[in-house]
Amino acid sequence: MGKIPKKSINKKLTELKQKSKISIVPPPRIQFWLILLFFIGTTLLFFWDQLTSKAFFWEDITELWYPFQTFAAREFSKGILPFWNPYIFSGMPFLADIEVGFFYPFNRLLSLFVDSNGHVAIWFIQFAIILHFLIAQLSMYSLARYWKISHIGSMIASVSYGFSLILVCHVIHPMILFHFAWFPFILMLFIKGIEQRKIKYSVLSAWFLAISMLAGHPQSTLYESIMLGIVLLWYYAAGIKNKELKGRTNLKFIICGVIPFVVSVGIFSIQLLPSRELASLAQRQDISYEKATEGSLEMKQIFTSVVPNLFGSIDGKSFKDRNFTYHLEDSAYYNYWETAYYFGIAALLLGFFGLLHKYKTKEGILFIIVIIFSLFYSFGKNFFLFELFYRLPLFEYFRMPARMMFYLVLVFSVLAGFGFDVLWNSPKDSKTFRKIILISAIPLLIAILSATGALSGMLDTPEQFEGVVKNSGLVSLALIVSVFVLSSLINQQILKPGVGGGLIILVAVIDLFVAGSSFNRGPDNPEKSYLINAETKKLFVAKPPKDLFRVSIRLYQEGVIAMTRNQGMMDKIMTTDGYNPLVLKRGGAPAPRLKTVHEFNNVRYAILKDSANGGYRFFEYGPYFPRAWAVHKAIVMKSNDVFNEMKSIEHDYKNEVILEESPSISLSGNKIDSIPEKVQCVRYENNDFEYKVSLKEPSIVFFSEIWYPAWKAYLDGKPVKIYRANYCFRAVAVPAGNHIIVMKYESDTYFAGMYISAITLLLSIVTFIISLIAEKKKEKES
């Protein structure tokens, strides 16, 4: 071996002497109540305009979330489980729709705020959403503290995660936000359970995972489960390698790792089983690869981790005016919020810095795996990994691969906390300082290229948006310099970690506020979208049981719509239209003429073209088809032939019905005009109704009610078959005479799920209590 130069030895000795004289000054410990107040403050800052009703959430909040949560709250406040929604699409399942999140606790609290009109004020709905940004910060804080990150480092991680664009831009999809808000806390409990082999933490993890699942976004549930699976396998492999898992310890690790999955799914069954049934009958069941890759992250969007508005932006006001600056080539406008993931310059620089110091540790290697997987999967159609997963079960049902970027955001936020702690824990260390410079160099170069316009040329930015890109680059440049200077001053002990860390938190808050706070500032109050003339409302609201009818508010081909799509849910107007991503495959009957479609659907009022002036207005049909009637003729044909038959051929539906299997009674074929039958509704509720019929001969009683397997029919108290009639409606075969027909929504899948959930919850509570008792007993013995 060659000799080490004397110069190098002397240099090393000098460094060691200097280090021995340097005292490490840790950041101050901060009481939790102060941290809680800080997180409340940041949440108020970001959403002050919404809390003071100066701005409002928009897009799906107005069109979907507001009416859905209002309907759910109104029904539950009356002690009713809203299994069926009769107000849109001529009726469809409601509670079974997983995105409603009916059993999510925070959604159910909204039932306390139903006003005299049966509405929930938008303020309460927005507040429930905003509250999850506080939860997200606390959730990340708990994870960071478990990994022994300092209080200030944990606060940096919390702010970076809680106000990252992947959370902020999914306010318009609250169920996604709810999942992401809880996940760091779930992950902390999960890791605590398997590391300490304590069942109580695994059960707690399962309970909170179940709560997260009940928020109602299957894609997020899948992604979170994969993350937990990766963590479990990695910790297990590390335990085997280090010979920590043997015999009983190994078994306990496996039990603690499996409990969160089994228990959470068991508790979730009350929602899972009905939702699976609905999904099997819905239009979105089959998604092509092209559709699934919508919302793929472009590789050049990696630059947006430094300059968030490199490809422009969208917010509530610019979206309304259709005057937004988002300009990513061949990208739909909604890809802006589906691919936005910016988590701040502080978390980016400190995150890379933390990774350089953790990459050899068990957690560090795990972080690298998760980051790489998250990034490559999010590329979607732009990388091969997504296509491999698309071929696996479950993955083929979901779009927007870039949602997987929440893995990366979570990991970088945690690493930022680690990175901050390295700054003060390795003071005046030349290697550490060089790493700070190295890490800052590439983001600094990207920001300079953006600020000078050079990056616009490379990315073919449209000329009208070049100014926006330059300004964004200047902002990023200022932020990078700020974080670099503060990090250097902390590391060189010129600034105390408490002061420097506080300033980094301030920079992070300002950075994320500038990047994302405007996104959710819509100018329009959703309540105003549903204002309706009192006389019109009185006219359009059915008065069951005697006065039953529907209203058609839309002409699809002409692009005419008379009300907000889900107006029916807000004001109890039974409509043939609506808005829901999950629509039944057989949710509407075809016919050659629009008038026939209206007849099927018991439409009394319809928006139609006025031939006199060429405008559009509501017309009243007179007479209009009733909600139910009897016929003496049935045409039986194969299920696959019904749609084309009805679409191309006009049938006399007043006197005949198309069935997909032979009825249990013989029919005369006589017209109703010659032998009139009496069919009268005597009771009508959302989940059940009752008809009194007086028939002179055996008949098929047709109901203008959408067929769904959870509905059960009873003839004079005895169960009878419900036939699928006229493609998507219901019918019952009834013999001659006087009878009572009752239909009830009695979902087998709901009751099965309810029993599974109840048993699982009970067993998990017992397990939790036993584990606490066993732990206390063990402590006493030791």
C-alpha positions in Angstrom: 0.0 0.0 0.0 1.2 3.5 -0.8 1.8 6.0 2.0 -0.8 8.6 2.8 0.6 12.1 2.1 1.5 14.0 5.2 -0.4 17.0 3.9 -3.7 15.0 3.9 -3.0 13.6 7.4 -2.5 17.1 8.7 -5.6 18.4 7.0 -7.6 15.6 8.5 -6.2 16.2 12.0 -7.0 19.9 11.7 -10.6 19.1 10.8 -11.0 16.7 13.7 -9.6 19.3 16.1 -12.0 21.9 14.8 -14.9 19.4 15.1 -14.0 18.6 18.7 -14.2 22.3 19.5 -17.7 22.7 17.9 -20.7 22.2 20.1 -23.9 21.1 18.5 -26.8 23.4 19.2 -30.1 21.6 18.6 -33.3 23.5 17.7 -35.6 24.2 20.6 -38.3 21.8 21.7 -41.7 23.2 21.0 -44.8 22.4 23.0 -47.5 20.6 21.0 -50.2 23.2 21.6 -48.0 25.8 20.0 -47.5 23.6 17.0 -51.2 22.9 16.8 -51.9 26.6 16.8 -49.3 27.1 14.1 -51.0 24.5 11.9 -54.4 26.1 12.5 -52.8 29.4 11.5 -51.4 28.0 8.2 -54.8 26.5 7.4 -56.6 29.7 8.1 -54.0 31.6 6.0 -54.5 29.3 3.0 -58.3 29.2 3.1 -59.2 32.6 4.7 -61.2 33.7 1.6 -63.3 30.5 1.7 -63.9 30.8 5.5 -65.0 34.4 5.1 -67.1 33.6 2.0 -65.0 35.8 -0.3 -64.2 32.8 -2.5 -65.5 29.3 -3.0 -64.4 25.9 -4.1 -65.5 25.1 -7.6 -65.8 22.4 -10.4 -66.9 19.1 -8.9 -67.6 20.8 -5.5 -70.5 22.7 -7.2 -71.6 20.1 -9.6 -71.2 16.9 -7.5 -70.0 17.2 -3.9 -72.4 19.9 -2.7 -75.6 18.3 -4.0 -74.5 14.8 -3.0 -73.6 15.7 0.6 -76.7 17.8 0.9 -78.9 14.9 -0.1 -77.0 12.5 2.2 -77.2 14.9 5.2 -80.9 15.7 4.7 -81.9 12.0 4.6 -79.7 11.0 7.5 -80.9 13.9 9.6 -84.4 12.3 9.2 -83.0 8.9 10.4 -83.1 7.5 6.8 -80.3 5.6 5.1 -80.4 7.0 1.5 -80.1 3.7 -0.4 -81.9 5.1 -3.5 -81.7 8.5 -5.1 -85.0 9.1 -7.1 -84.0 12.7 -8.1 -81.4 12.1 -10.9 -81.4 9.7 -14.0 -84.9 8.6 -13.1 -83.5 7.0 -10.0 -80.2 5.3 -9.2 -78.3 3.8 -6.1 -76.9 6.4 -3.8 -75.4 4.8 -0.7 -73.7 2.1 -2.8 -71.9 4.9 -4.7 -68.5 4.7 -3.1 -67.5 8.3 -4.0 -70.4 9.6 -1.9 -68.4 8.4 1.2 -71.7 8.0 3.2 -70.1 6.3 6.1 -67.1 8.6 6.3 -67.5 10.2 9.8 -66.8 13.8 8.7 -69.4 13.6 6.0 -72.0 12.4 8.5 -71.3 15.3 10.8 -72.8 17.5 8.0 -76.2 16.1 9.0 -76.1 18.4 12.0 -76.3 21.4 9.8 -79.3 20.8 7.6 -81.4 24.0 7.4 -85.2 24.4 7.2 -85.0 24.1 3.4 -83.3 20.7 3.6 -79.9 22.2 2.5 -76.5 22.3 4.1 -74.9 25.7 3.8 -71.8 25.6 1.6 -69.8 27.1 4.4 -70.1 23.9 6.5 -69.2 21.7 3.5 -66.1 23.8 2.7 -65.1 23.8 6.4 -65.2 20.0 6.5 -62.9 19.9 3.5 -60.6 22.6 4.9 -60.3 20.8 8.2 -58.4 18.0 6.4 -55.5 20.3 5.7 -55.1 20.6 9.4 -55.4 16.8 9.7 -52.8 16.4 6.9 -50.2 18.6 8.8 -50.8 16.8 12.1 -50.7 13.5 10.3 -47.3 14.2 8.7 -46.1 15.7 12.0 -46.8 12.4 13.8 -44.9 10.4 11.2 -41.9 12.7 11.2 -41.8 12.7 15.0 -41.9 8.9 15.1 -38.8 8.9 13.0 -37.2 11.2 15.6 -37.1 14.3 13.4 -36.8 17.5 15.4 -39.9 19.6 16.1 -38.9 22.2 13.5 -37.9 19.6 11.0 -41.3 17.9 11.5 -43.0 21.2 10.9 -41.1 21.7 7.7 -42.3 18.3 6.6 -45.9 18.9 7.7 -46.2 22.2 5.8 -44.6 20.8 2.7 -46.9 17.8 2.6 -50.1 19.5 3.8 -50.0 22.3 1.2 -48.4 20.4 -1.6 -50.3 20.9 -4.9 -51.2 17.2 -5.0 -53.4 17.9 -1.9 -54.4 21.5 -2.7 -55.5 20.8 -6.3 -57.6 17.8 -5.2 -59.9 19.9 -3.1 -62.3 19.6 -6.0 -62.1 15.8 -5.4 -62.4 15.8 -1.6 -62.4 12.0 -1.2 -58.8 12.0 -2.6 -57.8 14.8 -0.2 -59.3 12.9 2.7 -57.2 9.7 1.9 -54.0 11.7 1.5 -54.6 13.7 4.7 -54.8 10.6 6.9 -52.2 8.4 5.2 -49.0 9.6 7.0 -50.6 8.9 10.4 -51.8 5.5 9.2 -48.2 4.8 7.9 -46.8 5.8 11.3 -49.1 3.5 13.2 -48.4 0.7 10.7 -44.6 1.0 11.0 -44.8 1.3 14.8 -46.8 -1.9 14.9 -44.4 -4.0 12.8 -41.2 -2.5 14.3 -42.3 -2.9 17.9 -44.4 -6.0 17.2 -47.3 -4.5 19.2 -50.8 -5.5 18.1 -52.4 -2.4 19.6 -50.7 -0.1 17.0 -51.6 -2.5 14.2 -55.3 -2.4 15.2 -55.1 1.4 15.5 -53.6 1.5 12.0 -56.4 -0.7 10.7 -59.1 1.6 12.2 -57.7 4.7 10.7 -57.1 2.9 7.4 -60.7 1.9 7.4 -61.8 5.5 8.1 -59.7 6.6 5.1 -61.2 3.9 2.9 -64.7 5.1 3.9 -63.8 8.5 2.4 -64.6 6.8 -0.9 -61.8 6.7 -3.4 -60.8 3.2 -4.5 -57.8 4.3 -6.5 -56.3 6.0 -3.4 -57.1 3.0 -1.3 -55.3 0.8 -3.8 -52.2 3.1 -3.9 -52.1 3.3 -0.1 -52.4 -0.4 0.2 -49.5 -0.9 -2.2 -47.4 1.5 -0.2 -48.1 -0.3 3.0 -47.3 -3.6 1.3 -44.0 -2.3 0.1 -43.1 -1.1 3.6 -44.1 -4.4 5.1 -42.0 -6.4 2.7 -39.0 -4.1 3.1 -39.1 -4.2 6.9 -39.6 -7.9 6.8 -36.6 -8.4 4.5 -34.5 -6.1 6.6 -35.5 -8.0 9.8 -34.6 -11.4 8.2 -31.3 -10.1 7.0 -30.4 -8.7 10.4 -31.6 -11.9 12.0 -34.1 -10.0 14.1 -37.1 -12.2 13.1 -37.0 -15.7 14.4 -39.7 -18.0 15.7 -42.3 -16.2 17.8 -40.9 -12.8 16.9 -41.3 -13.6 13.2 -44.9 -14.8 13.7 -45.8 -11.6 15.7 -44.3 -9.4 12.9 -46.4 -11.2 10.3 -49.6 -10.9 12.5 -48.9 -7.2 13.1 -48.3 -6.6 9.4 -51.5 -8.5 8.3 -53.9 -7.1 10.8 -54.2 -3.6 9.2 -55.2 -5.1 5.8 -57.6 -7.7 7.1 -59.4 -5.5 9.7 -59.6 -2.4 7.5 -61.2 -4.4 4.7 -63.6 -6.1 7.1 -64.7 -2.7 8.5 -65.0 -1.3 5.0 -67.2 -4.2 3.9 -70.4 -2.2 4.7 -69.4 0.1 1.8 -67.3 -2.3 -0.3 -69.9 -5.0 -1.0 -72.7 -2.7 -2.2 -70.2 -0.6 -4.2 -68.8 -3.7 -6.0 -72.3 -4.6 -7.0 -72.9 -1.1 -8.4 -69.6 -1.1 -10.1 -70.4 -4.3 -11.9 -73.5 -2.6 -13.4 -72.0 0.8 -14.2 -70.7 2.3 -17.4 -67.2 2.9 -16.0 -66.5 -0.7 -15.4 -64.4 -1.1 -18.6 -61.6 1.4 -19.2 -59.3 1.2 -22.3 -55.5 1.6 -21.9 -55.8 5.0 -23.7 -58.4 6.1 -21.2 -56.5 4.7 -18.3 -53.4 6.7 -19.3 -55.2 10.1 -19.2 -53.4 12.2 -16.7 -49.9 10.7 -17.3 -47.0 12.8 -16.1 -44.9 14.1 -19.0 -41.2 13.7 -18.4 -40.6 17.4 -18.9 -43.0 18.1 -16.0 -40.2 17.0 -13.7 -39.1 20.7 -14.1 -42.3 21.7 -12.3 -40.8 20.5 -9.0 -38.7 23.7 -9.3 -41.0 26.0 -11.3 -44.6 25.0 -10.6 -46.1 27.2 -13.2 -43.7 26.3 -16.0 -46.6 25.1 -18.1 -49.0 27.7 -16.8 -51.8 27.3 -14.3 -55.5 27.2 -13.7 -57.6 28.6 -10.8 -61.2 29.1 -10.1 -61.6 32.5 -11.7 -59.5 31.8 -14.8 -61.3 28.5 -15.3 -64.7 30.3 -15.2 -63.5 32.9 -17.7 -61.7 30.3 -19.8 -58.7 32.5 -19.6 -56.1 30.3 -18.0 -52.5 30.0 -18.8 -52.1 26.2 -18.7 -50.6 25.2 -22.0 -49.1 21.7 -21.8 -49.1 20.4 -25.4 -51.8 17.8 -26.2 -53.1 17.9 -22.6 -56.7 18.4 -21.5 -57.3 21.3 -19.1 -58.0 18.9 -16.2 -54.5 17.4 -16.5 -53.3 20.6 -14.7 -54.8 19.5 -11.4 -54.2 15.8 -12.1 -50.5 16.2 -12.6 -49.7 19.1 -10.2 -47.5 17.8 -7.4 -45.3 20.8 -6.4 -44.2 20.5 -2.7 -42.0 23.6 -2.3 -38.4 24.5 -2.8 -37.5 24.0 0.8 -38.7 20.4 0.8 -37.0 19.8 -2.6 -33.6 21.0 -1.5 -33.7 19.7 2.1 -35.3 16.4 0.8 -32.4 15.7 -1.5 -30.0 16.8 1.2 -31.7 14.4 3.6 -31.6 11.6 1.1 -27.8 12.0 0.7 -27.4 11.3 4.4 -30.0 8.5 4.6 -29.5 6.5 1.4 -27.5 3.8 3.1 -30.0 3.2 6.0 -33.0 0.9 6.0 -35.4 3.8 5.6 -33.2 5.6 3.1 -33.1 2.7 0.7 -36.9 2.3 1.1 -37.4 6.0 0.3 -35.3 5.6 -2.9 -37.4 2.6 -4.0 -40.7 4.5 -3.3 -39.5 7.6 -5.2 -38.4 5.7 -8.2 -41.6 3.6 -8.3 -43.8 6.7 -7.8 -42.1 8.6 -10.6 -41.9 5.8 -13.2 -45.5 4.7 -12.5 -46.8 8.3 -12.8 -45.2 8.7 -16.3 -48.1 6.4 -17.4 -48.1 6.1 -21.2 -44.6 7.7 -21.3 -42.9 4.8 -19.6 -43.3 1.0 -19.6 -44.1 0.5 -15.9 -47.7 1.6 -16.0 -48.6 -0.8 -18.8 -47.2 -3.7 -16.8 -49.4 -2.8 -13.9 -52.4 -2.1 -16.1 -52.4 -5.8 -17.0 -52.9 -6.7 -13.3 -56.3 -7.0 -11.6 -57.8 -3.7 -10.2 -55.3 -1.4 -12.0 -57.3 -1.5 -15.2 -60.2 0.4 -13.6 -58.3 3.6 -12.8 -57.2 6.6 -14.8 -54.8 9.4 -13.9 -51.4 7.6 -13.2 -49.9 10.9 -11.9 -51.9 10.6 -8.7 -49.2 8.1 -7.7 -46.9 11.1 -7.2 -48.3 11.5 -3.7 -45.8 8.8 -2.7 -43.0 11.0 -3.9 -44.4 14.1 -2.2 -44.8 12.2 1.1 -41.3 10.8 1.0 -39.7 14.2 0.1 -41.6 15.9 2.9 -40.2 13.4 5.4 -36.7 13.7 3.9 -36.9 17.5 4.2 -37.2 17.0 8.0 -34.2 14.7 8.0 -32.3 17.1 5.9 -33.0 20.0 8.2 -31.7 18.0 11.1 -28.5 17.2 9.3 -27.8 21.0 8.9 -27.5 21.6 12.6 -26.3 18.2 13.5 -23.2 18.5 11.3 -22.1 22.1 11.9 -19.2 23.6 10.0 -18.5 20.4 8.2 -17.0 21.0 4.8 -18.5 17.9 3.2 -22.0 18.9 4.4 -21.5 22.4 3.0 -20.4 21.0 -0.4 -23.5 18.8 -0.5 -25.7 21.9 0.1 -24.0 23.6 -2.8 -24.3 20.5 -5.0 -28.0 20.0 -4.3 -28.8 23.6 -4.9 -27.0 23.8 -8.2 -29.4 21.9 -10.5 -32.6 23.5 -9.3 -30.8 26.9 -9.4 -29.8 26.2 -13.1 -33.4 25.3 -14.0 -34.7 28.5 -12.3 -32.1 30.6 -14.1 -33.0 29.0 -17.5 -36.7 29.7 -16.8 -36.1 33.3 -15.6 -34.1 34.1 -18.7 -36.5 32.5 -21.1 -34.0 29.9 -22.2 -36.2 27.1 -20.9 -39.2 28.4 -22.8 -37.2 28.0 -26.0 -36.3 24.4 -25.1 -39.9 23.5 -24.2 -41.5 25.4 -27.2 -43.6 27.6 -24.9 -46.2 29.6 -26.8 -45.1 33.2 -27.1 -48.1 34.6 -25.2 -47.1 32.5 -22.1 -43.3 33.2 -22.1 -43.7 36.1 -19.6 -45.6 33.9 -17.2 -42.7 31.3 -17.3 -40.1 34.0 -16.8 -41.9 35.4 -13.8 -42.3 31.9 -12.3 -38.6 31.3 -12.8 -37.7 34.5 -11.0 -39.9 33.5 -8.0 -38.3 30.1 -7.9 -34.8 31.6 -8.2 -35.5 33.9 -5.2 -36.8 30.9 -3.2 -33.8 28.7 -4.0 -31.4 31.4 -3.0 -33.3 32.0 0.3 -33.3 28.3 1.2 -29.7 27.9 0.2 -28.6 30.9 2.3 -30.6 29.9 5.3 -29.4 26.3 5.1 -25.8 27.5 4.9 -26.1 29.9 7.8 -27.6 27.2 10.0 -24.9 24.8 9.0 -22.2 27.3 9.7 -23.8 28.2 13.1 -24.3 31.8 12.0 -28.0 31.3 12.6 -29.4 29.3 15.4 -31.4 26.2 14.2 -34.5 27.6 15.9 -34.3 30.9 14.1 -33.1 29.5 10.8 -35.6 26.7 10.8 -38.4 29.1 11.6 -37.3 31.2 8.6 -37.3 28.1 6.3 -40.8 27.3 7.5 -41.8 30.8 6.6 -40.2 30.5 3.2 -42.1 27.1 2.7 -45.4 28.7 3.7 -45.0 31.7 1.4 -43.8 29.4 -1.5 -46.7 27.1 -1.3 -49.2 29.9 -0.7 -48.1 31.6 -3.8 -48.1 28.4 -5.8 -51.4 27.0 -4.8 -53.7 29.2 -2.7 -55.4 30.8 -5.7 -56.4 27.5 -7.2 -59.4 27.0 -4.9 -60.6 30.6 -5.1 -63.7 30.3 -7.3 -65.7 33.5 -7.7 -69.2 31.8 -7.6 -71.1 30.6 -4.5 -72.3 27.1 -5.3 -75.5 27.9 -3.5 -76.4 30.5 -6.2 -76.0 27.8 -8.9 -79.0 26.1 -7.3 -81.3 29.1 -6.8 -84.6 28.4 -8.5 -87.8 30.4 -8.8 -90.3 29.5 -6.0 -93.1 29.1 -8.5 -91.0 26.9 -10.8 -90.0 24.8 -7.8 -93.6 24.4 -6.6 -94.6 23.3 -10.1 -91.8 20.8 -10.6 -91.7 19.1 -7.2 -93.9 16.0 -7.3 -96.4 15.4 -4.5 -96.5 11.7 -3.9 -98.3 9.4 -3.7 -101.0 10.9 -5.9 -99.0 13.3 -8.0 -95.9 11.5 -9.3 -94.0 12.7 -12.3 -90.5 13.6 -13.6 -89.0 16.6 -15.3 -86.6 16.5 -18.3 -84.2 19.4 -17.9 -81.7 18.7 -20.7 -81.5 18.2 -24.5 -78.2 16.5 -25.1 -77.9 16.9 -28.9 -78.8 20.6 -28.8 -76.5 21.2 -25.8 -79.4 22.8 -23.9 -79.7 22.5 -20.1 -82.3 24.4 -18.1 -81.0 23.9 -14.6 -77.8 22.7 -12.9 -77.5 19.0 -13.6 -78.0 17.8 -10.0 -80.7 20.4 -9.2 -83.1 17.5 -8.5 -81.2 16.4 -5.5 -81.2 19.8 -4.0 -84.9 20.6 -4.4 -86.5 17.1 -4.5 -87.3 17.5 -8.2 -87.4 14.1 -9.8 -85.5 14.5 -13.1 -84.4 12.2 -15.9 -80.9 13.9 -16.0 -78.1 14.5 -13.6 -74.3 14.3 -13.1 -72.4 11.3 -11.7 -69.2 9.7 -13.0 -70.8 6.4 -12.0 -73.9 5.8 -14.2 -75.7 2.6 -14.7 -75.1 0.8 -18.0 -78.9 0.4 -18.3 -79.8 3.7 -16.8 -82.0 4.9 -19.7 -84.2 3.3 -22.3 -83.7 3.9 -26.1 -86.4 4.9 -28.5 -86.7 6.4 -32.0 -88.5 9.5 -30.7 -87.7 11.7 -27.7 -91.4 11.8 -26.8 -91.3 8.0 -26.3 -88.3 8.3 -24.0 -90.3 10.9 -22.0 -93.3 8.6 -21.9 -91.2 5.7 -20.4 -89.8 8.1 -17.8 -93.1 9.5 -16.6 -92.1 13.0 -17.8 -94.6 15.7 -17.3 -92.5 18.7 -18.0 -89.7 18.8 -20.5 -87.4 21.5 -22.0 -88.1 21.5 -25.7 -87.7 23.8 -28.7 -90.5 26.3 -29.2 -91.4 26.2 -32.9 -93.0 29.7 -32.6 -89.8 31.6 -31.8 -87.0 29.0 -32.1 -86.1 29.3 -28.4 -86.3 26.7 -25.7 -88.7 26.5 -22.8 -90.5 24.0 -20.6 -93.6 22.3 -22.1 -96.1 20.3 -20.1 -97.3 17.0 -21.6 -101.0 16.4 -21.4 -101.8 13.7 -20.7 -98.5 12.2 -19.6 -97.7 8.6 -18.9 -98.2 7.6 -15.2 -95.5 6.2 -13.0 -97.0 2.7 -13.3 -99.6 1.0 -15.5 -100.8 -2.5 -16.4 -100.5 -4.2 -19.8 -101.9 -7.4 -21.2 -99.2 -8.2 -23.7 -95.5 -9.1 -23.3 -92.9 -9.4 -26.0 -90.1 -11.7 -24.8 -86.7 -11.4 -26.4 -83.0 -12.0 -25.6 -81.2 -9.4 -23.4 -78.7 -8.6 -26.2 -81.5 -7.8 -28.7 -83.6 -5.5 -26.6 -81.6 -2.3 -27.0 -81.4 -2.4 -30.8 -85.1 -3.4 -31.0 -86.3 -0.5 -28.9 -83.9 2.0 -30.6 -85.1 1.2 -34.1 -88.7 0.2 -33.8 -91.6 2.2 -32.2 -93.7 0.0 -30.0 -97.1 0.6 -28.4 -95.7 0.8 -24.9 -99.1 1.8 -23.4 -100.4 -1.7 -24.3 -97.3 -3.9 -24.4 -94.0 -4.5 -22.5 -90.7 -6.0 -23.6 -89.4 -8.6 -21.2 -86.2 -10.6 -21.2 -87.7 -13.8 -19.9 -91.2 -15.3 -20.0 -93.6 -14.1 -17.3 -95.1 -16.5 -14.8 -98.7 -15.8 -16.0 -100.6 -16.1 -19.3 -101.6 -12.8 -20.9 -104.6 -12.2 -23.2 -102.9 -9.5 -25.4 -106.0 -7.3 -25.1 -105.5 -3.5 -25.3 -105.8 -1.5 -22.1 -108.4 0.8 -23.7 -110.8 -2.1 -24.0 -110.2 -3.5 -20.5 -109.0 -0.6 -18.3 -107.0 -1.6 -15.2 -106.6 0.4 -12.0 -103.0 1.0 -10.7 -102.8 3.5 -7.9 -99.8 4.6 -5.7 -100.8 4.8 -2.1 -97.4 5.4 -0.5 -94.1 6.6 -2.0 -90.7 6.9 -0.2 -87.2 7.0 -1.6 -86.4 3.4 -0.5 -89.9 1.8 -0.8 -93.3 2.4 -2.2 -96.7 0.7 -2.3 -99.4 0.4 -5.0 -103.0 -0.8 -4.9 -104.1 -2.6 -8.1 -107.5 -3.8 -9.3 -107.1 -6.0 -12.3 -109.9 -7.5 -14.4 -107.4 -10.0 -16.0 -103.8 -11.2 -15.4 -101.4 -8.3 -16.2 -97.9 -7.1 -16.3 -97.7 -4.1 -14.1 -95.0 -1.8 -15.5 -93.2 0.6 -13.2 -91.3 3.6 -14.5 -88.5 2.8 -12.0 -85.0 1.9 -12.9 -84.3 -1.8 -12.4 -81.6 -2.7 -9.8 -81.0 -6.1 -8.1 -81.4 -4.6 -4.6 -85.0 -3.9 -5.1 -87.4 -6.6 -3.9 -91.1 -6.9 -4.7 -94.0 -8.3 -2.5 -97.4 -9.1 -3.8 -99.9 -9.2 -1.0 -97.0 -9.7 1.4 -95.3 -12.5 -0.5 -92.0 -12.1 -2.4 -92.4 -12.0 -6.2 -90.0 -11.6 -9.1 -89.2 -8.2 -10.5 -88.7 -8.5 -14.3 -86.4 -6.2 -16.2 -88.9 -4.4 -18.5 -88.4 -2.2 -21.5 -84.6 -2.5 -21.2 -84.1 -0.8 -17.9 -87.3 -0.6 -15.9 -89.2 -2.9 -13.6 -92.3 -5.0 -13.9 -94.3 -7.5 -11.9 -96.6 -10.3 -13.1 -99.9 -9.9 -11.3 -103.0 -12.2 -11.5 -106.5 -10.8 -11.8 -108.2 -9.3 -8.7 -107.4 -6.7 -6.0 -103.8 -6.7 -4.8 -101.2 -4.7 -2.9 -97.7 -4.4 -4.6 -94.9 -3.3 -2.3 -91.3 -2.6 -3.5 -88.5 -2.2 -1.1 -84.8 -1.5 -1.4 -83.4 -4.5 0.5 -79.8 -5.0 -0.5 -78.3 -8.4 0.2 -74.8 -7.0 -0.3 -75.4 -4.2 2.1 -76.6 -6.5 4.9 -73.8 -8.9 4.3 -71.3 -6.0 4.4 -72.9 -4.6 7.6 -72.6 -7.9 9.4 -69.0 -8.4 8.3 -68.2 -4.8 9.4 -69.9 -5.1 12.8 -68.2 -8.5 13.6 -64.8 -7.2 12.4 -65.1 -4.0 14.4 -66.2 -6.0 17.5 -63.3 -8.5 17.2 -60.8 -5.7 16.6 -62.0 -3.9 19.8 -61.6 -7.1 21.8 -58.2 -7.7 20.3 -57.1 -4.2 21.1 -58.3 -4.5 24.7 -56.6 -7.9 25.2 -53.3 -6.5 23.7 -53.4 -3.6 26.2 -54.1 -5.9 29.1 -51.3 -8.3 28.0 -48.9 -5.4 27.6 -49.6 -4.0 31.1 -49.2 -7.5 32.6 -45.8 -7.8 30.9 -44.7 -4.4 32.2 -45.6 -5.4 35.8 -43.7 -8.7 35.4 -40.6 -7.0 34.1 
